[in-house]
Each structure stands twice: as structure tokens, then as C-alpha cells.
Amino acid sequence: MTFKLIVAFLPDDHLDEVLKAARAAGATGSTVITSARGEGLEPERRFLGLEVTSHRNLAFWLVDESVAVDVLARIASVGCFETERGAGIACQIDVEAAVGLMRQIKALESRIPSGRD
């Protein structure tokens, strides 16, 4: 079984919807790291010398390659990554090896049509 790692950097206001969308598209779970900080094309704004930034999250999904494109497309759509400034970004990374996934692999194998390895 071949896996992809999908990583998204997004604000709190879309997090719950994005997590639900990823699961609906075939992700079997997720990991979220809160209190992340980032900067886009334009530096964050300052007010009286203090940064005015919103809370960001890093979300990770380790998914079977057969659903990776769908998961990425769904989270981008639900998270409004292409339509709202600062809504977030996501990418997909090839995974060479992974451990600790026996329950997920069994669940995925039951969903994948026979004929796949």
C-alpha cells in the first residue's frame, strides 16, 4: 500500500469543516498541531508595534494514494484556499515508509476494490 502525506496550514475558522471534508473524501484520521504561525506574500500587520495575527493550525493526513487527490481537492475547496486571502495552503508529499497503521490499512483494504496491491 502506498501512502501520501497531506499537510495543511489553516486558520481556526475553517478547521472543523476541513477535517470533516477530509474524512468524507477518504481520510481515516488526522493530526492537528495548534498555535502555528506563518506569513504569506505580505508580512503580517502590526498595531502599536504588536503583531496582529490570527491563530493557525497545521493539519496532517496520512492517506492511501487512491484518495489523496480527492482529499486535497476537498480540503482546498472547503477551506477556501484559492478564494480567500489568508485562508490556508495545503500540499501532498510522497511517503516512503510508515508504521503504526495496521488498523487503518485493514479499513482501507476493505474499501479498495480487489486487483490493487
N, C-alpha and C positions, 0 to 999 in steps of 0.2 A: 504494500500500500504506500502511495506517495502522498506526502503532505505539503501544504503551503501554510506559511505564517502570514496572517493579515494583521497589520498594525495600523491603528487609527489614533489620531491626535484630535480631540474634540472637546468643546465646552460642555458644561453640565446640562444646559437646556435641551440638548439632543441625545444625551447619553442613553436614557431608558428606551427611547424609541429605536435607536440604533442597535442596542443589544437585542431587542425583540425582533427586529428585522433580520439580524444575522442568524438568529436561531430559526426563524421561519424559512430562511434560504438554505438551511442545512448545517449550520454550525452546531456542534454538540455541547458547547460550553464557551466560556470567555474568562478572561482575567482583566481586571481594571486596576490601574495604578492612578491614584488621585494626586492632586496638587502638583501637576506638571506645569511648566512654563515654556512658552515659545514665542517666536517673533516671525512675522511674515515679511512681505515686501517693504512695509513701512514699520519703523520702530514703534513700540507701544507708546501710548500717550502718557504725559506727565502732568500732574497738577500740584502746584506748590512744591515741586521737587520730588514728589512721590509718584511711583508708577501706578497707573490706573489700568490694571489688567484683570481679566476675568479668570475664574478657576478653569483649569483644563484637565483633561484626563487622557491617559494612554490606555487604549483597549487593545487586547490581543486575542486572536482566534487561531487555533491550530486546526486546520480543516483538510479534509480529503481534497485532492486536486480536482475531483469531478464537480465539486460545488464551489470552489474558490472564486471563480469569475462571477458567479451569481451572488455570493456573499458580498464581494467587493462592490458590485453594482448596486445592490440593495442598500448597503450602509451609506454609500455615497449619495444615493437618491434621498433616503430618509433623513440623513444628516445635512442635506442641502449643501454639500461640499462645493459644488460648482456654481451655485446660485446665490449664496450669501457670503459676504466678506467675513472672514474670520471663523467660518463655520467648521472648518477642520480639513484634514487631509488624511489619506489612507494609502497604503501600499501593500503589495504582496511579495513575499520573499520565499524562494525555494528552501525546503528543509531537507538537509542531507540525512539526518537520523533523529529519532525521537524515542523516548522511553516513558513508561508510566501511562500508556494509553490503551491498555487491554480492553477495558470496558467500552471505551469509545470505538475502538476498532470493531468489536463484536456488534455494536449498534450500527455502525456504518456498513459492515458486511451484509447485514440483514436488509439494508436499503438498496444496495448496489446490485444491479442485475448480474446474474451469473455470466461468465465469459470474461469478466475482468479479473486481473490477478491481484 
